[in-house]
Amino acid sequence: MKRRLAFASLAALAVSLSLPSVAAAQTIGVSLASDVNPFYIAMKRGIEERAKELGMKVVFVTANEVISQQVNGIQDLVARKVDGILASPIDAVAVGAAYNVAAKAGIPVISVARHTDSPGQSAYVSMDEQQIGRDIAAWIAKHSGGKGKIAMVAGPSGAATFRNLAEGFEAGVKSAPGLSIVYRKEVPLTREMGLQQAEDILVAHPDVVAIYGANDEIALGASQAVAAAGKKGKVLITGMNGTPPAVRAVKNGAVDLTVDLNPVAWGRLGVDTMANYLKGQKPTGTVAIKHVLVDKTNVDKHLPPAK
């Protein structure tokens, strides 16, 4: 009896050794530029949804537009030995140091929405930044009659993405001889800053025909100042990201244009790009998300579902 039990145990051991071992779930670390911006809240949802579908774990670290906090967060992810990191860098240069730390540890870092100049960046899931800027300028030229003064409330100076958007916008304005940029300020991406900047613009340039906002929060803040000054419908306001509050503002006429970048789909694309990268399938070029200009002509197609 004992000999039969011993033989059975050895046979079971042999079978177990012959079966492939189940790989532990891969873990992606994520450092987004903000935890409270609606765009990044939606992107986070896309990341979580896709990672769950692929059986991957996700660890988020907080940044909230504070460079040092983001650098420390990425370094913490490296210390946790995650398999890969998705990051939306606040500053293209300063956050690059954390990318380099990850690269030395053999951990790929893929930038999403914003990018860095660091050689430690493994790939970039982007948008066509310059083209979006040109498209916004062309829209303003069309809807302003091609004449008038324009104010720019651009994004943070250290973010390459917003520099590229602004450069594309400026190039587009130059192609419309009747338009001129009379004001430009680089500021944090908050509604409060949009309100403050628009108030200053309307005092210094009361005849401005359009305000370019680097994102939807700035545009929504600017819309408050324009409405308070009794100029709603007289000053074009553009934003970017296609967040639900901005799309609703386009519907009610408070904001004239936003750019739908589908942050949920962007987050999902970031996870897919990382999953393929970890399999050895590295992208050969920039991975780009499509964009759509949203104004009163097509806003109904982009309205978020009613709660």
Backbone hydrogen bonds, N-H to C=O, Kabsch-Sander energy under -0.5 kcal/mol:
donor,donor_aa,acceptor,acceptor_aa,energy
5,L,1,M,-2.2
6,A,2,K,-2.3
7,F,3,R,-2.1
8,A,4,R,-2.4
9,S,5,L,-2.4
10,L,6,A,-2.2
11,A,7,F,-2.4
12,A,8,A,-2.4
13,L,9,S,-2.2
14,A,10,L,-2.2
15,V,11,A,-2.1
16,S,12,A,-2.4
17,L,13,L,-2.2
18,S,14,A,-1.3
19,L,15,V,-1.0
23,A,21,S,-0.5
28,I,57,K,-2.9
29,G,84,G,-2.9
30,V,59,V,-2.8
31,S,86,L,-2.6
32,L,61,V,-0.5
40,Y,37,N,-0.5
41,I,37,N,-2.1
42,A,38,P,-2.1
43,M,39,F,-2.0
44,K,40,Y,-2.5
45,R,41,I,-1.6
46,G,42,A,-2.0
47,I,43,M,-2.3
48,E,44,K,-2.6
49,E,45,R,-2.6
50,R,46,G,-2.3
51,A,47,I,-2.5
52,K,48,E,-2.1
53,E,49,E,-1.8
54,L,50,R,-1.8
55,G,51,A,-0.5
55,G,52,K,-0.9
56,M,51,A,-3.1
57,K,26,Q,-2.9
59,V,28,I,-2.5
61,V,30,V,-2.3
65,E,33,A,-3.2
66,V,63,A,-1.4
67,I,65,E,-0.6
70,Q,66,V,-2.0
71,V,67,I,-2.6
72,N,68,S,-2.4
73,G,69,Q,-2.1
74,I,70,Q,-2.5
75,Q,71,V,-2.2
76,D,72,N,-2.0
77,L,73,G,-1.9
78,V,74,I,-2.0
79,A,75,Q,-2.1
80,R,76,D,-1.6
81,K,78,V,-1.4
82,V,77,L,-1.6
83,D,27,T,-2.1
84,G,27,T,-1.2
85,I,108,P,-2.5
86,L,29,G,-2.9
87,A,110,I,-2.1
88,S,31,S,-2.5
92,A,158,G,-2.9
95,V,91,D,-1.5
96,G,93,V,-0.8
97,A,94,A,-0.9
98,A,95,V,-1.0
99,Y,95,V,-1.3
100,N,96,G,-2.1
101,V,97,A,-1.5
102,A,98,A,-2.0
103,A,99,Y,-2.5
104,K,100,N,-2.2
105,A,101,V,-1.2
106,G,103,A,-1.4
107,I,102,A,-2.7
109,V,120,G,-0.6
110,I,85,I,-2.8
111,S,109,V,-0.5
111,S,123,A,-2.4
112,V,87,A,-2.4
113,A,125,V,-2.3
114,R,112,V,-2.0
117,D,92,A,-2.1
121,Q,118,S,-1.6
122,S,109,V,-3.1
122,S,120,G,-0.5
123,A,109,V,-0.9
125,V,111,S,-3.2
126,S,124,Y,-0.9
126,S,287,V,-2.8
129,E,127,M,-1.8
132,I,128,D,-2.4
133,G,129,E,-2.1
134,R,130,Q,-2.2
135,D,131,Q,-2.7
136,I,132,I,-2.3
137,A,133,G,-2.0
138,A,134,R,-2.5
139,W,135,D,-2.1
140,I,136,I,-2.4
141,A,137,A,-2.6
142,K,138,A,-2.1
143,H,139,W,-2.4
144,S,140,I,-1.6
145,G,142,K,-0.5
146,G,141,A,-1.3
147,K,144,S,-0.7
148,G,178,G,-2.0
149,K,207,D,-0.5
150,I,180,S,-2.8
151,A,210,A,-2.4
152,M,183,Y,-2.8
153,V,212,Y,-3.2
154,A,152,M,-0.7
154,A,185,K,-1.9
159,A,156,P,-1.5
160,A,158,G,-0.7
163,R,159,A,-1.6
164,N,160,A,-2.6
165,L,161,T,-2.3
166,A,162,F,-2.1
167,E,163,R,-2.5
168,G,164,N,-2.5
169,F,165,L,-2.3
170,E,166,A,-2.9
171,A,167,E,-2.3
172,G,168,G,-2.0
173,V,169,F,-2.3
174,K,170,E,-2.1
175,S,171,A,-1.0
176,A,173,V,-1.8
179,L,176,A,-2.4
180,S,148,G,-1.8
182,V,150,I,-2.3
182,V,180,S,-0.7
183,Y,150,I,-1.0
185,K,152,M,-1.8
187,V,154,A,-1.9
187,V,185,K,-0.6
190,T,188,P,-1.7
194,G,190,T,-1.8
195,L,191,R,-2.3
196,Q,192,E,-2.5
197,Q,193,M,-2.7
198,A,194,G,-2.2
199,E,195,L,-2.1
200,D,196,Q,-1.9
201,I,197,Q,-2.5
202,L,198,A,-2.6
203,V,199,E,-1.2
204,A,200,D,-2.5
205,H,201,I,-3.5
208,V,205,H,-1.9
209,V,149,K,-2.9
210,A,149,K,-1.1
211,I,236,L,-3.1
212,Y,151,A,-3.1
213,G,211,I,-0.6
213,G,238,T,-2.0
214,A,153,V,-2.0
216,D,240,M,-1.7
219,A,215,N,-2.0
220,L,216,D,-2.9
221,G,217,E,-2.0
222,A,218,I,-2.7
223,S,219,A,-2.2
224,Q,220,L,-1.1
225,A,221,G,-1.4
226,V,222,A,-2.5
227,A,223,S,-2.3
228,A,224,Q,-2.3
229,A,225,A,-1.6
230,G,227,A,-1.6
231,K,226,V,-2.6
234,K,231,K,-2.6
235,V,231,K,-1.1
236,L,209,V,-2.8
238,T,211,I,-2.3
239,G,257,L,-2.8
241,N,259,V,-2.2
247,V,243,T,-2.5
248,R,244,P,-2.4
249,A,245,P,-1.7
250,V,246,A,-2.1
251,K,247,V,-2.0
252,N,248,R,-2.0
253,G,249,A,-0.6
253,G,250,V,-0.7
254,A,249,A,-1.6
255,V,249,A,-1.4
256,D,237,I,-2.0
257,L,237,I,-1.5
258,T,294,V,-2.0
260,D,258,T,-0.6
260,D,292,V,-3.0
261,L,241,N,-0.9
261,L,259,V,-0.7
266,W,262,N,-2.1
267,G,263,P,-2.4
268,R,264,V,-2.1
269,L,265,A,-2.5
270,G,266,W,-2.1
271,V,267,G,-1.9
272,D,268,R,-2.4
273,T,269,L,-2.5
274,M,270,G,-2.1
275,A,271,V,-3.0
276,N,272,D,-2.4
277,Y,273,T,-2.0
278,L,274,M,-2.6
279,K,275,A,-0.8
280,G,277,Y,-1.7
281,Q,276,N,-2.9
282,K,280,G,-1.2
287,V,124,Y,-1.8
288,A,286,T,-0.7
289,I,126,S,-2.8
292,V,260,D,-1.4
294,V,258,T,-3.2
295,D,293,L,-0.6
298,N,295,D,-1.3
299,V,295,D,-1.2
301,K,298,N,-1.3
302,H,299,V,-1.7
303,L,299,V,-0.8
